[in-house]
Amino acid sequence: MSQKSGPAVAWKTEPDEHDYPAAASYLSLIASAAVVSMLVAGLQAAPLAEFKAKDVLRAACLPLLPADNVHVAADLAKVKDGKALSPVLMVRGDIATGVPLQIADGYHRVCASHHLDENTSIPCHIVDHP
């Protein structure tokens, strides 16, 4: 059942510039510097795509963070105030090898959106792992 507890989420058309270094920082924990550079360049060039919040969390094998998580709460407050959220940056998983989707930047935004409505369309830039 879809949860509805607040206003619709407004989204920016492009990620904030600081989202790319944040994505690189996360990705550097799971990939080499050369791979991170390729992935971030790919994210910057990727077209905008959309996926439902519930599907993003399932594909990433990540739990829904609680609404009172400090970062989720901050994003929920932005939505309530009518501020647009930045699109999410993701690296596609691989079903054949069991590698989950990686949310390189935007996990809290996905969770906040899911709390408002699990069917919220999440705009994102997504790339395949090389």
C-alpha angles and dihedrals in degrees: 000000000000117000117223117184107141150002125323115271117253116209134203117236093235135028118260113262092244090058092075096057088045090053091047091051092053094042091051087068092062106025140041121265091254092052092045090053091051093047095049092047088050092049091051091052098039119110120242114271131178133222132169116262092237091053094048092054092046094049091048092048088227128142123242105257114227120263089243093060103120095238095042090048090051091053091046088053090051090053091048089051091051095249117147120241124226119253116258125253115222143173114215118245126228118238092192093060098029094245109151126222111274118223097209092182130001107045091135092048090052091050093047090050091048091053089056095044126340088215093059110134109238114209111216148160109235131185135183119244108252 
